[in-house]
Each structure stands twice: as structure tokens, then as C-alpha cells.
Amino acid sequence: PEDTLNFRAYASKHPETKWIYKPRAGACGRGIKLLQRYDQVNSSTQPGVAQEYVTRPSLIHGRKYDLRMYCLIARTDPLLIFYRNGFARRSLVKYAEDSCNMHVHLTN
């Protein structure tokens, strides 16, 4: 696919970049891999998404987190937006970039 070619072109120009691979059918962190090189991504075996890994993430009390907020733009003229409160999730393990413990990188 075209995305694969774009991914490889970008990755070859940025060899120092780390990648995180998330399989399509994964849940609760199953199958997620932290990769040092883009050529370690093998989507033919297990379809999924490869993303550039953020090596200096924002932390709360030393732990990674993510925010889930929900917003629906129902129309733009006149503007009508519905918002629902979300929530924050954080990792159970303090962040260390070189940690082998995958729970450091997960916020489920």
C-alpha cells in the first residue's frame, strides 16, 4: 500500500527514530512492541499500526498518561458542538525510556 511506501521513506531518513507497533486485534496492551528500527515492523505477519514513539512524553508523577475526551461537531453553520466529559488513564509503572517492562509504555 501507499502508506507503507511513505512509512519506509520517512523511516529511512530518520534512522534514530524508535517505533511502537500495535496489532489490529490487540487489546489491553497485548502484542504491542517497542522497536528500535523500522525494518523490525512486519505487518505481513500481523496487521496493525506502526507509530513514531514519543521518547520524551508528558508525565504525571513520573508516569505516562493519556486523556480521553469526546466531542461531536454536529454542524458548522451555525456551530453546534456536543461535549462529554472524558477521563485520564495512567501507567501503573514509572516511566523509564530504556525499560524492558512494557507496562511502562501502556496506559490501559
N, C-alpha and C positions, 0 to 999 in steps of 0.2 A: 504493500500500500504506500501511498504518497507520504503519509505520516512517518513511516519507517525510514524512508529516504531522508526526510527533513531531520529526523532524530539523529540518524547516523552522521549527517553532515555537521550538525551542531556539536555533537559529542566529540567528533574527531578534531574540531577546532578548540575544544575545551577539555583536554585530557586529564586535568586535575580535578574535574568535577566528580562528585560522588552521586550515586543514583539510588533511589528506593523503588523497588518493584513490588506492585500489588496485584495479585492474581484476581481475575474477574470473579471467580466463585468464592473468594475468601471472605471470612468474617472473623471478628474478634482477633485480628492480627495473624490468623493462620496463613501461611505461605508468603508473608512479607519478607523481603530480603533486602539488605543493605549491600550495595555493590560498589566496588572501587573503580571499575572500568565499565564503559558502556557495552563492550563486547561480551560481558557476562550476562546481559539481558538476552534471554532465549524465549521469545514469545511464541515460537512454533510449538514448544513443549506444553506450555500452559498460558493461554491468552490472558492478557492483563494490561496494566498501565505502568509505564516507567516514568518517573518524575525526577527532576533535579532535586537532590537532597539539600535542605537548608542546614548548613553546618553551624550557623550562629543564630539559633532560634530565640524568640522571646520566651522568657521563663517566668514562672510564678513560684517563688520559694524554691528555686533550683530545679523545677520540673517543667517539662513541655506541657502545653495545653492547646486546646482548640475551642473555638466558640461556635455554637450552632444557633443561628438566628433565622427566622423565617419572615420573608417579605414577599408579597404578591403585588405587582403593579397591574391593576385591573384595567386601567385605561390611562392615556396620557393627556387627553384634551377633553374635558378638564381632568387634571391629575387626580387619580384615586388609588391610594395605596393601603393595603391591609398588612398589619404587622402583628406578629405573635411573639411573645417572649420566648427566648431560647434558653440555652444552658451552656455551662462551661464544663469541659472534661479535662482532666489532667492525668499525667502519667503517675503510676504508683512508685516509680523509681526515679531518683535524682539523675539529671542529665549529665552524661559524660560522652563526648563525641566518639571516643575510641572504645566505648564499652561493647562487649560481645553480647550483653544481655539485651535482647530485642525489646523487652518491656520498657527500656529507657526511651525508645523511639515511638512507642504506642500510647495513645491517649484514650483507648476504649475503656 
